[in-house]
Amino acid sequence: MSWMLLLSCAGKQVAPEPVPAAPEPAPDVQVHMAEHLVRATSTRDSVVQGRFDEAREGFRWIAEHQADDSLLAGSHGWRDELREVAA
């Protein structure tokens, strides 16, 4: 009887539903955010390595950078808080 149950279940495999792919960000957004990552990483490294004049320049850029608001949908509060801390 267990063989019959096994055979009856073997043909009824349920395939997982496909997960919809996230839309790719526009190339200009990728370039823009990559620039932010490079600057933030460089600023962090300057602090860690004790190069505080370089770090101040990085923090100044973060505080004063005029970003395109269309790239920041939903993140204005975070941006404003980061600028305040960086200033």
N, C-alpha and C positions, 0 to 999 in steps of 0.2 A: 504494500500500500504506500509506503514512503517513496518508492520509485515513481509511482503514478503522480503523487503530489509534486515531486521534484520535476518531473517532465512537464506537468501542467503549468508550473510556475516559471520554468525556464524560457518559455516562449513569450512571456509577458513582462519583459524588462521595460522599465520606464526610463526614458532618456531625461536627463536633467534639462530644465528650461534654460535656454541661452541667456546669458547676462548681457544686457545692452551695453555697448561700448560707450565710454564717456567721450563727449566731443573733444576733438583736439583744439587747444587754444590757437588763436590766430598767431602767425609767425611774429608779428610785431610785438605781441604781448610776451611771447617767449623770449625774445631778444631783450625787451625792456626789463623783465623780471630777472633774467640772467645777469644783467648789469647790476641790479640791486643785490643779488647774491654775491657777486664778486666784490662789490664795495663793502657789504656787511662782513664778509669773511675776512677781507683785508683789515677792516677796522678791528675786528675781534683779535686777529693775529697781532696787530700793533699793540693792543692792550696787554696781551699775554706776554709779548716779548719786551715790554717796557718802553716801547717807542710812543710815548704819550703825545708828542706833537703831531705825529701822523694820525694817531687815534682821534685827536681833537678835530682834525680836518675831516675825517670820516664821519664823526658825529655831527659836525657842522653841515655836511652835505645831507645827512639824513634829516636834520631839523629844517633845512631850507629848501630841500628838493621840491619842486613844483611838479607833481605827478598829474598825468592825464586822468581826470575823474572817471572817465569811462572804463579805465582799467581797474578801478578800485571799487566797483559796485559792492556795497555792503560792508566795506572795511574802513569807512571814514572814522569811526570811533577808535579803532585800533591805530590807524595812522596818526590821529591827533594825539593819542596817548604816547606813542613812540616819539613823536616830535617834541613833546613836552619833556620827556625824560632825556632826550638827546641834547636839548638846548642848554 
